[in-house]
Protein backbone atom coordinates (compact mmCIF):
# COMPACT_ATOMS: atom_id res chain seq x y z
CA UNK A 1 0.00 0.00 0.00
CA UNK A 2 1.32 3.38 -0.90
CA UNK A 3 -0.15 6.69 0.01
CA UNK A 4 2.81 8.60 -1.29
CA UNK A 5 0.80 10.72 -3.63
CA UNK A 6 3.65 12.51 -5.29
CA UNK A 7 6.03 9.73 -6.08
CA UNK A 8 8.90 11.26 -7.99
CA UNK A 9 9.47 8.20 -10.15
CA UNK A 10 6.04 7.96 -11.61
CA UNK A 11 3.66 10.64 -12.68
CA UNK A 12 0.75 8.27 -12.49
CA UNK A 13 0.47 7.86 -8.77
CA UNK A 14 -1.40 5.37 -6.69
CA UNK A 15 -2.89 6.03 -3.36
CA UNK A 16 -5.36 4.36 -1.13
CA UNK A 17 -7.40 5.35 1.83
CA UNK A 18 -6.40 4.07 5.25
CA UNK A 19 -9.36 2.38 6.84
CA UNK A 20 -12.11 4.97 6.93
CA UNK A 21 -9.68 7.85 6.74
CA UNK A 22 -9.15 9.41 3.31
CA UNK A 23 -5.52 9.59 2.16
CA UNK A 24 -5.71 13.38 2.16
CA UNK A 25 -6.42 13.32 5.90
CA UNK A 26 -3.20 11.39 6.57
CA UNK A 27 -1.15 13.65 4.30
CA UNK A 28 -2.36 16.93 5.74
CA UNK A 29 -1.92 15.62 9.26
CA UNK A 30 1.70 14.80 8.43
CA UNK A 31 2.25 18.16 6.74
CA UNK A 32 0.63 20.10 9.58
CA UNK A 33 2.63 18.38 12.29
CA UNK A 34 5.90 19.01 10.41
CA UNK A 35 5.07 22.65 9.65
CA UNK A 36 4.23 23.15 13.29
CA UNK A 37 7.54 21.58 14.41
CA UNK A 38 9.54 23.61 11.90
CA UNK A 39 7.79 26.75 13.09
CA UNK A 40 6.12 27.78 9.84
CA UNK A 41 2.65 27.63 11.35
CA UNK A 42 1.10 27.38 14.73
CA UNK A 43 -1.79 24.93 14.84
CA UNK A 44 -3.81 27.20 17.11
CA UNK A 45 -3.70 29.90 14.41
CA UNK A 46 -5.15 27.34 12.04
CA UNK A 47 -7.90 26.49 14.54
CA UNK A 48 -8.79 30.19 14.75
CA UNK A 49 -9.29 30.36 11.01
CA UNK A 50 -11.44 27.22 11.00
CA UNK A 51 -13.58 28.88 13.67
CA UNK A 52 -13.78 32.10 11.64
CA UNK A 53 -15.10 30.38 8.52
CA UNK A 54 -17.41 28.01 10.38
CA UNK A 55 -18.86 30.51 12.81
CA UNK A 56 -18.16 34.10 11.81
CA UNK A 57 -18.67 34.53 8.09
CA UNK A 58 -21.13 32.94 5.73
CA UNK A 59 -24.20 33.71 3.66
CA UNK A 60 -25.76 35.49 6.66
CA UNK A 61 -23.18 38.22 6.21
CA UNK A 62 -24.28 38.79 2.63
CA UNK A 63 -27.93 38.61 3.68
CA UNK A 64 -27.32 41.53 6.06
CA UNK A 65 -25.94 43.57 3.18
CA UNK A 66 -28.86 42.76 0.88
CA UNK A 67 -31.52 43.34 3.53
CA UNK A 68 -29.97 46.71 4.29
CA UNK A 69 -29.93 47.60 0.59
CA UNK A 70 -33.59 46.65 0.25
CA UNK A 71 -34.65 48.86 3.13
CA UNK A 72 -32.26 51.80 2.77
CA UNK A 73 -32.14 53.37 -0.72
CA UNK A 74 -29.14 55.55 0.15
CA UNK A 75 -27.17 52.53 1.32
CA UNK A 76 -28.17 50.69 -1.83
CA UNK A 77 -26.84 53.53 -3.96
CA UNK A 78 -23.55 53.47 -2.08
CA UNK A 79 -23.40 49.67 -2.33
CA UNK A 80 -23.85 49.74 -6.09
CA UNK A 81 -21.22 52.48 -6.39
CA UNK A 82 -18.56 50.77 -4.24
CA UNK A 83 -19.47 47.43 -2.71
CA UNK A 84 -16.56 47.10 -0.31
CA UNK A 85 -16.84 50.62 1.05
CA UNK A 86 -20.55 50.16 1.73
CA UNK A 87 -19.93 46.78 3.38
CA UNK A 88 -17.29 48.40 5.58
CA UNK A 89 -20.07 50.61 7.01
CA UNK A 90 -21.56 47.39 8.40
CA UNK A 91 -18.20 46.20 9.68
CA UNK A 92 -17.88 43.66 6.88
CA UNK A 93 -14.63 43.06 5.01
CA UNK A 94 -11.55 40.90 5.06
CA UNK A 95 -8.83 39.15 3.10
CA UNK A 96 -8.95 38.10 -0.54
CA UNK A 97 -11.31 40.82 -1.65
CA UNK A 98 -9.79 44.01 -3.07
CA UNK A 99 -12.96 45.26 -4.72
CA UNK A 100 -16.56 44.20 -4.63
CA UNK A 101 -18.99 44.96 -7.40
CA UNK A 102 -22.65 44.51 -6.64
CA UNK A 103 -24.87 43.82 -9.64
CA UNK A 104 -28.61 44.31 -9.37
CA UNK A 105 -31.33 42.05 -10.72
CA UNK A 106 -34.42 43.73 -12.15
CA UNK A 107 -37.60 42.67 -13.96
CA UNK A 108 -35.65 42.52 -17.20
CA UNK A 109 -32.12 41.69 -16.07
CA UNK A 110 -30.68 38.64 -14.32
CA UNK A 111 -27.08 38.41 -13.09
CA UNK A 112 -25.20 35.25 -12.16
CA UNK A 113 -21.59 34.78 -11.03
CA UNK A 114 -18.96 32.13 -11.77
CA UNK A 115 -15.18 31.78 -11.92
CA UNK A 116 -14.25 29.47 -14.78
CA UNK A 117 -10.56 29.30 -13.82
CA UNK A 118 -10.54 28.50 -10.11
CA UNK A 119 -13.80 29.28 -8.24
CA UNK A 120 -13.05 32.83 -7.03
CA UNK A 121 -15.78 33.95 -4.63
CA UNK A 122 -16.43 36.91 -2.26
CA UNK A 123 -15.29 35.12 0.92
CA UNK A 124 -15.74 38.02 3.38
CA UNK A 125 -19.31 38.55 2.21
CA UNK A 126 -20.61 35.03 1.51
CA UNK A 127 -18.13 32.78 3.32
CA UNK A 128 -16.67 29.86 1.40
CA UNK A 129 -18.31 28.71 -1.81
CA UNK A 130 -20.61 25.69 -1.87
CA UNK A 131 -19.36 22.52 -3.54
CA UNK A 132 -21.51 22.95 -6.64
CA UNK A 133 -20.02 26.40 -7.30
CA UNK A 134 -16.57 24.78 -7.48
CA UNK A 135 -17.72 21.88 -9.65
CA UNK A 136 -16.44 21.31 -13.16
CA UNK A 137 -20.02 21.25 -14.42
CA UNK A 138 -20.86 24.73 -13.13
CA UNK A 139 -17.52 26.26 -14.12
CA UNK A 140 -17.61 24.84 -17.64
CA UNK A 141 -21.25 25.30 -18.49
CA UNK A 142 -22.48 28.52 -16.93
CA UNK A 143 -20.68 30.80 -19.38
CA UNK A 144 -21.94 28.84 -22.40
CA UNK A 145 -25.50 27.89 -21.49
CA UNK A 146 -26.58 29.83 -18.41
CA UNK A 147 -30.31 29.56 -19.09
CA UNK A 148 -30.09 25.80 -19.30
CA UNK A 149 -27.93 25.50 -16.18
CA UNK A 150 -30.21 27.82 -14.21
CA UNK A 151 -33.29 25.94 -15.35
CA UNK A 152 -31.73 22.67 -14.18
CA UNK A 153 -31.07 24.34 -10.85
CA UNK A 154 -34.70 25.39 -10.60
CA UNK A 155 -34.65 28.94 -11.95
CA UNK A 156 -36.65 29.65 -15.09
CA UNK A 157 -35.99 32.89 -16.93
CA UNK A 158 -38.09 34.31 -19.74
CA UNK A 159 -36.50 34.87 -23.14
CA UNK A 160 -37.10 38.59 -22.59
CA UNK A 161 -34.90 38.60 -19.50
CA UNK A 162 -31.34 39.59 -20.32
CA UNK A 163 -28.89 37.16 -18.71
CA UNK A 164 -25.58 38.57 -17.57
CA UNK A 165 -22.90 36.07 -16.59
CA UNK A 166 -19.94 37.48 -14.62
CA UNK A 167 -16.79 35.38 -14.97
CA UNK A 168 -14.83 36.73 -12.00
CA UNK A 169 -11.33 35.58 -13.00
CA UNK A 170 -9.63 38.75 -11.82
CA UNK A 171 -9.50 40.11 -8.26
CA UNK A 172 -12.80 41.98 -8.45
CA UNK A 173 -15.47 39.99 -6.65
CA UNK A 174 -19.17 40.01 -7.47
CA UNK A 175 -22.32 39.91 -5.39
CA UNK A 176 -25.77 39.72 -6.92
CA UNK A 177 -28.38 42.02 -5.41
CA UNK A 178 -31.53 39.93 -5.83
CA UNK A 179 -34.97 41.38 -6.44
CA UNK A 180 -37.01 41.93 -3.34
CA UNK A 181 -40.18 39.83 -3.58
CA UNK A 182 -43.32 41.98 -3.54
CA UNK A 183 -44.85 39.73 -0.86
CA UNK A 184 -42.11 40.86 1.54
CA UNK A 185 -43.39 44.43 1.64
CA UNK A 186 -44.20 44.46 5.35
CA UNK A 187 -41.15 42.56 6.55
CA UNK A 188 -38.50 44.04 8.82
CA UNK A 189 -34.79 44.05 7.97
CA UNK A 190 -34.13 41.04 10.19
CA UNK A 191 -37.09 39.14 8.76
CA UNK A 192 -35.77 39.86 5.30
CA UNK A 193 -32.37 38.50 6.28
CA UNK A 194 -33.97 35.12 6.91
CA UNK A 195 -35.34 34.79 3.40
CA UNK A 196 -32.21 35.94 1.54
CA UNK A 197 -30.28 32.89 0.41
CA UNK A 198 -26.72 32.32 -0.71
CA UNK A 199 -28.00 30.96 -4.02
CA UNK A 200 -29.86 34.21 -4.69
CA UNK A 201 -26.70 36.24 -4.01
CA UNK A 202 -24.73 34.09 -6.48
CA UNK A 203 -27.59 34.44 -8.93
CA UNK A 204 -28.85 30.87 -9.31
CA UNK A 205 -32.13 31.45 -7.47
CA UNK A 206 -34.71 34.12 -6.71
CA UNK A 207 -35.65 35.18 -3.23
CA UNK A 208 -39.13 34.04 -2.29
CA UNK A 209 -41.21 34.52 0.83
CA UNK B 1 -1.20 27.63 -19.91
CA UNK B 2 -3.86 25.79 -21.84
CA UNK B 3 -4.91 23.34 -19.15
CA UNK B 4 -7.91 21.56 -17.76
CA UNK B 5 -8.34 24.34 -15.19
CA UNK B 6 -9.50 26.66 -17.98
CA UNK B 7 -12.96 25.14 -18.08
CA UNK B 8 -15.19 27.80 -19.58
CA UNK B 9 -17.23 26.29 -22.40
CA UNK B 10 -16.10 22.67 -22.07
CA UNK B 11 -18.63 19.91 -22.64
CA UNK B 12 -18.93 16.61 -20.85
CA UNK B 13 -19.25 17.41 -17.16
CA UNK B 14 -22.98 16.74 -16.88
CA UNK B 15 -25.42 18.40 -14.56
CA UNK B 16 -24.58 20.65 -11.64
CA UNK B 17 -25.14 18.67 -8.45
CA UNK B 18 -26.84 21.41 -6.56
CA UNK B 19 -27.64 20.93 -2.90
CA UNK B 20 -30.53 22.86 -1.40
CA UNK B 21 -29.39 26.24 -0.18
CA UNK B 22 -28.42 26.60 3.48
CA UNK B 23 -29.43 23.05 4.22
CA UNK B 24 -27.65 21.27 7.04
CA UNK B 25 -26.20 18.73 4.64
CA UNK B 26 -24.07 21.42 3.01
CA UNK B 27 -21.60 22.42 5.74
CA UNK B 28 -18.71 24.86 5.26
CA UNK B 29 -16.25 21.97 5.21
CA UNK B 30 -17.31 18.46 4.31
CA UNK B 31 -14.48 16.83 6.22
CA UNK B 32 -11.80 17.58 8.74
CA UNK B 33 -8.95 17.36 6.24
CA UNK B 34 -10.58 19.94 3.97
CA UNK B 35 -10.81 22.39 6.84
CA UNK B 36 -7.14 21.81 7.72
CA UNK B 37 -5.93 22.18 4.12
CA UNK B 38 -7.85 25.40 3.59
CA UNK B 39 -7.01 27.00 6.90
CA UNK B 40 -3.32 25.97 6.93
CA UNK B 41 -3.07 27.57 3.49
CA UNK B 42 -4.67 30.73 4.90
CA UNK B 43 -2.02 30.84 7.62
CA UNK B 44 0.85 30.15 5.19
CA UNK B 45 -0.51 32.90 2.93
CA UNK B 46 0.48 35.40 5.63
CA UNK B 47 4.10 34.21 5.84
CA UNK B 48 5.53 35.65 2.63
CA UNK B 49 6.43 32.23 1.23
CA UNK B 50 4.45 32.38 -1.98
CA UNK B 51 2.17 34.79 -3.78
CA UNK B 52 -1.42 34.22 -4.79
CA UNK B 53 -0.62 33.79 -8.47
CA UNK B 54 2.08 31.18 -8.09
CA UNK B 55 -0.24 29.26 -5.78
CA UNK B 56 -2.89 29.23 -8.50
CA UNK B 57 -0.30 28.29 -11.09
CA UNK B 58 0.95 25.41 -8.97
CA UNK B 59 -2.56 23.97 -9.06
CA UNK B 60 -2.58 24.35 -12.83
CA UNK B 61 0.57 22.23 -12.98
CA UNK B 62 -1.24 19.17 -11.60
CA UNK B 63 -1.77 16.47 -14.14
CA UNK B 64 -5.25 16.71 -15.61
CA UNK B 65 -6.62 13.48 -14.15
CA UNK B 66 -5.58 14.47 -10.62
CA UNK B 67 -6.99 17.94 -11.14
CA UNK B 68 -10.41 16.47 -11.88
CA UNK B 69 -10.32 13.66 -9.33
CA UNK B 70 -8.81 15.37 -6.30
CA UNK B 71 -11.40 18.12 -6.00
CA UNK B 72 -11.01 21.68 -4.83
CA UNK B 73 -9.23 21.11 -1.52
CA UNK B 74 -7.23 18.20 -2.93
CA UNK B 75 -5.76 20.72 -5.39
CA UNK B 76 -4.90 23.04 -2.54
CA UNK B 77 -3.18 20.18 -0.74
CA UNK B 78 -1.15 19.42 -3.85
CA UNK B 79 -0.12 23.07 -4.26
CA UNK B 80 0.85 23.40 -0.61
CA UNK B 81 3.10 20.36 -0.63
CA UNK B 82 4.55 21.11 -4.02
CA UNK B 83 5.41 24.75 -3.26
CA UNK B 84 6.86 23.98 0.16
CA UNK B 85 9.03 21.33 -1.49
CA UNK B 86 10.19 23.62 -4.30
CA UNK B 87 11.02 26.35 -1.82
CA UNK B 88 12.99 23.97 0.38
CA UNK B 89 10.84 24.59 3.42
CA UNK B 90 9.38 21.10 3.74
CA UNK B 91 10.44 18.38 1.35
CA UNK B 92 8.40 15.48 0.06
CA UNK B 93 10.67 12.85 1.63
CA UNK B 94 10.03 14.28 5.07
CA UNK B 95 6.30 14.12 4.50
CA UNK B 96 6.52 10.53 3.27
CA UNK B 97 8.65 9.56 6.26
CA UNK B 98 6.23 11.16 8.68
CA UNK B 99 3.31 9.32 7.08
CA UNK B 100 5.11 5.99 7.40
CA UNK B 101 5.80 6.68 11.05
CA UNK B 102 2.22 7.77 11.70
CA UNK B 103 0.83 4.65 10.08
CA UNK B 104 3.25 2.50 12.07
CA UNK B 105 1.87 4.21 15.17
CA UNK B 106 5.36 5.06 16.38
CA UNK B 107 5.59 6.71 19.75
CA UNK B 108 8.20 9.22 18.60
CA UNK B 109 8.55 10.62 15.11
CA UNK B 110 11.81 11.60 13.42
CA UNK B 111 12.29 15.28 14.09
CA UNK B 112 12.91 17.65 11.19
CA UNK B 113 16.37 19.22 11.10
CA UNK B 114 15.60 22.90 11.60
CA UNK B 115 18.87 24.03 10.00
CA UNK B 116 18.39 22.03 6.85
CA UNK B 117 15.89 24.31 5.10
CA UNK B 118 15.15 27.84 3.91
CA UNK B 119 13.19 28.76 6.99
CA UNK B 120 12.71 31.21 8.56
CA UNK B 121 12.73 33.56 5.60
CA UNK B 122 14.93 36.62 5.69
CA UNK B 123 12.96 39.86 5.38
CA UNK B 124 14.12 40.39 1.79
CA UNK B 125 12.99 36.88 0.80
CA UNK B 126 9.40 37.50 1.76
CA UNK B 127 7.02 38.00 -1.12
CA UNK B 128 4.42 40.74 -1.27
CA UNK B 129 0.82 39.72 -0.96
CA UNK B 130 -2.15 41.67 -2.33
CA UNK B 131 -3.50 42.06 -5.86
CA UNK B 132 -3.74 45.82 -6.00
CA UNK B 133 -1.28 48.58 -5.05
CA UNK B 134 -3.48 51.36 -3.74
CA UNK B 135 -0.58 53.76 -3.26
CA UNK B 136 0.30 53.65 -6.97
CA UNK B 137 -1.47 55.59 -9.71
CA UNK B 138 -1.72 54.19 -13.21
CA UNK B 139 -3.09 55.65 -16.44
CA UNK B 140 -5.32 53.23 -18.36
CA UNK B 141 -4.69 52.99 -22.12
CA UNK B 142 -8.25 52.11 -23.07
CA UNK B 143 -11.54 53.74 -22.17
CA UNK B 144 -15.11 52.83 -21.40
CA UNK B 145 -17.27 52.01 -24.42
CA UNK B 146 -14.27 51.17 -26.60
CA UNK B 147 -14.30 47.98 -28.66
CA UNK B 148 -11.24 45.83 -28.10
CA UNK B 149 -10.02 42.40 -29.07
CA UNK B 150 -8.73 39.93 -26.55
CA UNK B 151 -5.22 39.01 -27.56
CA UNK B 152 -4.77 35.61 -29.13
CA UNK B 153 -2.08 34.37 -26.81
CA UNK B 154 -1.23 30.92 -25.48
CA UNK B 155 1.44 31.44 -22.83
CA UNK B 156 2.81 28.17 -21.41
CA UNK B 157 2.90 29.67 -17.90
CA UNK B 158 0.23 31.27 -15.75
CA UNK B 159 -2.40 33.52 -17.30
CA UNK B 160 -5.85 34.72 -16.33
CA UNK B 161 -7.07 35.25 -19.87
CA UNK B 162 -9.51 32.46 -20.55
CA UNK B 163 -9.30 30.42 -23.76
CA UNK B 164 -12.92 31.04 -24.68
CA UNK B 165 -12.44 34.82 -24.87
CA UNK B 166 -9.18 34.88 -26.83
CA UNK B 167 -9.31 36.57 -30.22
CA UNK B 168 -12.87 37.71 -29.50
CA UNK B 169 -14.13 41.28 -29.80
CA UNK B 170 -15.87 42.86 -26.84
CA UNK B 171 -16.70 46.27 -25.41
CA UNK B 172 -15.10 47.81 -22.36
CA UNK B 173 -17.97 48.12 -19.92
CA UNK B 174 -15.88 49.45 -17.04
CA UNK B 175 -12.33 50.64 -16.51
CA UNK B 176 -11.02 49.54 -13.14
CA UNK B 177 -8.30 52.15 -13.00
CA UNK B 178 -6.52 50.90 -9.89
CA UNK B 179 -2.96 49.55 -10.04
CA UNK B 180 -3.60 45.81 -10.37
CA UNK B 181 -0.83 43.26 -10.34
CA UNK B 182 -0.52 41.29 -13.59
CA UNK B 183 -0.83 37.68 -12.41
CA UNK B 184 0.82 36.32 -15.56
CA UNK B 185 4.18 37.81 -14.63
CA UNK B 186 4.01 37.84 -10.85
CA UNK B 187 3.37 34.10 -10.78
CA UNK B 188 6.83 33.67 -12.31
CA UNK B 189 8.58 36.47 -10.38
CA UNK B 190 8.83 38.57 -13.53
CA UNK B 191 7.42 41.70 -11.97
CA UNK B 192 4.08 43.04 -10.82
CA UNK B 193 3.49 45.08 -14.01
CA UNK B 194 0.81 47.22 -12.40
CA UNK B 195 -1.98 48.04 -14.81
CA UNK B 196 -5.70 48.61 -15.20
CA UNK B 197 -8.19 45.78 -15.26
CA UNK B 198 -11.08 46.10 -17.69
CA UNK B 199 -14.52 44.62 -17.43
CA UNK B 200 -15.22 43.43 -20.96
CA UNK B 201 -18.71 42.71 -22.25
CA UNK B 202 -19.27 40.10 -24.96
CA UNK B 203 -22.45 39.00 -26.62
CA UNK B 204 -22.98 35.27 -26.30
CA UNK B 205 -23.12 35.07 -30.12
CA UNK B 206 -19.56 36.35 -30.32
CA UNK B 207 -18.35 33.63 -27.99
CA UNK B 208 -20.48 30.65 -28.87
CA UNK B 209 -21.74 31.30 -32.42
CA UNK B 210 -24.85 29.38 -33.44
CA UNK B 211 -24.92 27.52 -30.12
CA UNK B 212 -25.31 30.74 -28.12
CA UNK B 213 -28.39 31.22 -25.97
CA UNK B 214 -30.60 34.22 -26.72
CA UNK B 215 -30.33 37.51 -24.93
CA UNK B 216 -27.18 36.62 -23.02
CA UNK B 217 -24.05 38.62 -22.30
CA UNK B 218 -20.82 37.66 -20.66
CA UNK B 219 -18.68 39.97 -18.56
CA UNK B 220 -15.09 39.20 -17.66
CA UNK B 221 -12.29 41.17 -16.02
CA UNK B 222 -9.06 41.16 -18.00
CA UNK B 223 -5.72 42.89 -17.54
CA UNK B 224 -4.59 45.59 -19.94
CA UNK B 225 -1.91 43.26 -21.37
CA UNK B 226 -4.64 40.78 -22.30
CA UNK B 227 -6.41 43.08 -24.74
CA UNK B 228 -5.53 45.11 -27.81
CA UNK B 229 -6.99 47.94 -29.80
CA UNK B 230 -8.79 46.91 -33.00
CA UNK B 231 -6.73 49.38 -35.03
CA UNK B 232 -3.49 47.66 -34.05
CA UNK B 233 -4.40 44.54 -35.95
CA UNK B 234 -2.77 43.49 -39.14
HADDOCK unambig.tbl for C-alpha pairs under 7 A between the chains (distance, minus, plus):
assign (segid A and resid 4 and name CA) (segid B and resid 96 and name CA) 6.18 0.50 0.50
assign (segid A and resid 24 and name CA) (segid B and resid 33 and name CA) 6.55 0.50 0.50
assign (segid A and resid 25 and name CA) (segid B and resid 33 and name CA) 4.78 0.50 0.50
assign (segid A and resid 26 and name CA) (segid B and resid 99 and name CA) 6.85 0.50 0.50
assign (segid A and resid 27 and name CA) (segid B and resid 99 and name CA) 6.81 0.50 0.50
assign (segid A and resid 28 and name CA) (segid B and resid 33 and name CA) 6.62 0.50 0.50
assign (segid A and resid 28 and name CA) (segid B and resid 37 and name CA) 6.55 0.50 0.50
assign (segid A and resid 30 and name CA) (segid B and resid 95 and name CA) 6.08 0.50 0.50
assign (segid A and resid 30 and name CA) (segid B and resid 98 and name CA) 5.81 0.50 0.50
assign (segid A and resid 30 and name CA) (segid B and resid 99 and name CA) 5.87 0.50 0.50
assign (segid A and resid 31 and name CA) (segid B and resid 95 and name CA) 6.14 0.50 0.50
assign (segid A and resid 38 and name CA) (segid B and resid 112 and name CA) 6.88 0.50 0.50
assign (segid A and resid 38 and name CA) (segid B and resid 114 and name CA) 6.11 0.50 0.50
assign (segid A and resid 41 and name CA) (segid B and resid 43 and name CA) 6.78 0.50 0.50
assign (segid A and resid 41 and name CA) (segid B and resid 44 and name CA) 6.89 0.50 0.50
assign (segid A and resid 46 and name CA) (segid B and resid 39 and name CA) 5.47 0.50 0.50
assign (segid A and resid 46 and name CA) (segid B and resid 40 and name CA) 5.60 0.50 0.50
assign (segid A and resid 46 and name CA) (segid B and resid 43 and name CA) 6.45 0.50 0.50
assign (segid A and resid 49 and name CA) (segid B and resid 39 and name CA) 5.77 0.50 0.50
assign (segid A and resid 50 and name CA) (segid B and resid 35 and name CA) 6.41 0.50 0.50
assign (segid A and resid 50 and name CA) (segid B and resid 39 and name CA) 6.04 0.50 0.50
assign (segid A and resid 54 and name CA) (segid B and resid 28 and name CA) 6.15 0.50 0.50
assign (segid A and resid 98 and name CA) (segid B and resid 132 and name CA) 6.97 0.50 0.50
assign (segid A and resid 116 and name CA) (segid B and resid 6 and name CA) 6.37 0.50 0.50
assign (segid A and resid 116 and name CA) (segid B and resid 7 and name CA) 5.59 0.50 0.50
assign (segid A and resid 116 and name CA) (segid B and resid 8 and name CA) 5.17 0.50 0.50
assign (segid A and resid 117 and name CA) (segid B and resid 5 and name CA) 5.60 0.50 0.50
assign (segid A and resid 117 and name CA) (segid B and resid 6 and name CA) 5.04 0.50 0.50
assign (segid A and resid 117 and name CA) (segid B and resid 7 and name CA) 6.42 0.50 0.50
assign (segid A and resid 118 and name CA) (segid B and resid 5 and name CA) 6.92 0.50 0.50
assign (segid A and resid 128 and name CA) (segid B and resid 28 and name CA) 6.64 0.50 0.50
assign (segid A and resid 132 and name CA) (segid B and resid 16 and name CA) 6.31 0.50 0.50
assign (segid A and resid 132 and name CA) (segid B and resid 17 and name CA) 5.90 0.50 0.50
assign (segid A and resid 132 and name CA) (segid B and resid 18 and name CA) 5.56 0.50 0.50
assign (segid A and resid 134 and name CA) (segid B and resid 72 and name CA) 6.89 0.50 0.50
assign (segid A and resid 136 and name CA) (segid B and resid 13 and name CA) 6.25 0.50 0.50
assign (segid A and resid 137 and name CA) (segid B and resid 13 and name CA) 4.78 0.50 0.50
assign (segid A and resid 137 and name CA) (segid B and resid 14 and name CA) 5.93 0.50 0.50
assign (segid A and resid 137 and name CA) (segid B and resid 15 and name CA) 6.11 0.50 0.50
assign (segid A and resid 137 and name CA) (segid B and resid 16 and name CA) 5.37 0.50 0.50
assign (segid A and resid 138 and name CA) (segid B and resid 16 and name CA) 5.71 0.50 0.50
assign (segid A and resid 139 and name CA) (segid B and resid 7 and name CA) 6.15 0.50 0.50
assign (segid A and resid 139 and name CA) (segid B and resid 8 and name CA) 6.14 0.50 0.50
assign (segid A and resid 140 and name CA) (segid B and resid 7 and name CA) 4.68 0.50 0.50
assign (segid A and resid 140 and name CA) (segid B and resid 8 and name CA) 4.28 0.50 0.50
assign (segid A and resid 140 and name CA) (segid B and resid 9 and name CA) 4.98 0.50 0.50
assign (segid A and resid 140 and name CA) (segid B and resid 10 and name CA) 5.16 0.50 0.50
assign (segid A and resid 141 and name CA) (segid B and resid 8 and name CA) 6.65 0.50 0.50
assign (segid A and resid 141 and name CA) (segid B and resid 9 and name CA) 5.70 0.50 0.50
assign (segid A and resid 141 and name CA) (segid B and resid 10 and name CA) 6.80 0.50 0.50
assign (segid A and resid 143 and name CA) (segid B and resid 8 and name CA) 6.26 0.50 0.50
assign (segid A and resid 143 and name CA) (segid B and resid 9 and name CA) 6.43 0.50 0.50
assign (segid A and resid 143 and name CA) (segid B and resid 218 and name CA) 6.98 0.50 0.50
assign (segid A and resid 144 and name CA) (segid B and resid 9 and name CA) 5.36 0.50 0.50
assign (segid A and resid 144 and name CA) (segid B and resid 208 and name CA) 6.87 0.50 0.50
assign (segid A and resid 144 and name CA) (segid B and resid 212 and name CA) 6.90 0.50 0.50
assign (segid A and resid 145 and name CA) (segid B and resid 213 and name CA) 6.29 0.50 0.50
assign (segid A and resid 153 and name CA) (segid B and resid 18 and name CA) 6.69 0.50 0.50
assign (segid A and resid 159 and name CA) (segid B and resid 214 and name CA) 6.93 0.50 0.50
assign (segid A and resid 159 and name CA) (segid B and resid 215 and name CA) 6.94 0.50 0.50
assign (segid A and resid 162 and name CA) (segid B and resid 215 and name CA) 5.15 0.50 0.50
assign (segid A and resid 162 and name CA) (segid B and resid 216 and name CA) 5.78 0.50 0.50
assign (segid A and resid 163 and name CA) (segid B and resid 215 and name CA) 6.39 0.50 0.50
assign (segid A and resid 163 and name CA) (segid B and resid 216 and name CA) 4.67 0.50 0.50
assign (segid A and resid 163 and name CA) (segid B and resid 217 and name CA) 6.20 0.50 0.50
assign (segid A and resid 164 and name CA) (segid B and resid 216 and name CA) 6.01 0.50 0.50
assign (segid A and resid 164 and name CA) (segid B and resid 217 and name CA) 4.98 0.50 0.50
assign (segid A and resid 164 and name CA) (segid B and resid 218 and name CA) 5.75 0.50 0.50
assign (segid A and resid 165 and name CA) (segid B and resid 217 and name CA) 6.36 0.50 0.50
assign (segid A and resid 165 and name CA) (segid B and resid 218 and name CA) 4.84 0.50 0.50
assign (segid A and resid 165 and name CA) (segid B and resid 219 and name CA) 6.07 0.50 0.50
assign (segid A and resid 166 and name CA) (segid B and resid 218 and name CA) 6.10 0.50 0.50
assign (segid A and resid 166 and name CA) (segid B and resid 219 and name CA) 4.83 0.50 0.50
assign (segid A and resid 166 and name CA) (segid B and resid 220 and name CA) 5.98 0.50 0.50
assign (segid A and resid 167 and name CA) (segid B and resid 219 and name CA) 6.13 0.50 0.50
assign (segid A and resid 167 and name CA) (segid B and resid 220 and name CA) 4.96 0.50 0.50
assign (segid A and resid 168 and name CA) (segid B and resid 220 and name CA) 6.18 0.50 0.50
assign (segid A and resid 168 and name CA) (segid B and resid 221 and name CA) 6.50 0.50 0.50
assign (segid A and resid 169 and name CA) (segid B and resid 160 and name CA) 6.47 0.50 0.50
assign (segid A and resid 169 and name CA) (segid B and resid 220 and name CA) 6.99 0.50 0.50
assign (segid A and resid 169 and name CA) (segid B and resid 221 and name CA) 6.42 0.50 0.50
assign (segid A and resid 170 and name CA) (segid B and resid 221 and name CA) 5.53 0.50 0.50
assign (segid A and resid 170 and name CA) (segid B and resid 222 and name CA) 6.66 0.50 0.50
assign (segid A and resid 171 and name CA) (segid B and resid 131 and name CA) 6.76 0.50 0.50
assign (segid A and resid 197 and name CA) (segid B and resid 21 and name CA) 6.73 0.50 0.50
assign (segid A and resid 198 and name CA) (segid B and resid 21 and name CA) 6.67 0.50 0.50
assign (segid A and resid 199 and name CA) (segid B and resid 21 and name CA) 6.24 0.50 0.50
